Every structure is written in C-alpha cells, then in structure tokens.
C-alpha cells in the first residue's frame, strides 16, 4: 500500500489510511472471537476502506480538508466501500465465506463511516 494516504479528515487533521485499516482490522478481530470469525473479521476490517486508495478519493479528501484545494476529483465517483466487496466476491472461492466477509464489510463501513 502507498504510505501517507488519508482515511478521513475532520477538517483540521487527517488519519493515515494504513493506520486506520489496521486499527479497524484489530478491533473487528477482537469483536468476533469465535468459529474463525475473528480472522474473517480482521480481513473485513482491512478491506472495508480499500477503495480509499483510489486517486479520485484521495483527491476528494485533500480538497474538502483544505490540504490541497486544487486536487481534482469527480464528485459522482467517490464511492470507496464497494472495492473491498468486489475484491472479496472475485477472489474468495467459497460463496458462504465470501458472503460473510461482504456482510461484515457492510457492518464495519456503517459503524466507521466518515
């Protein structure tokens, strides 16, 4: 992953994306301590904001936070949560596990939404 990408901003400070993904993955791991859901939760935590690595989303965050008011982004294309779900759908061969990961991603996104 590239370093120094932004996970979110409150207008005065930013949160590093890799730090954010790691914290969410660890937290999700701890909240699901049974039947291997801890590992699935951890993976979901890492995947929930994967789309924030996209240049368009980074430019959006830089622009709205004032870090770079010249950063150009497409306002209609700032979705980010679906990237982890699509990656899961396309790479996890077990459809049940894939569905569980995608559901956890949705729950994590709703809990940690920006």
Secondary structure, 3 states (H helix, E strand, C coil): CCCCCEEEECCCCEEEHHHHHHHHHHHHHHHCCCCCHHHHHHHHHHHCCHHHHCHHHHHHHHHHHCCCCCCCCCCCCCCCCHHHHHHHHHHCCCHHHHHHHHHHHHHHHHHCCC
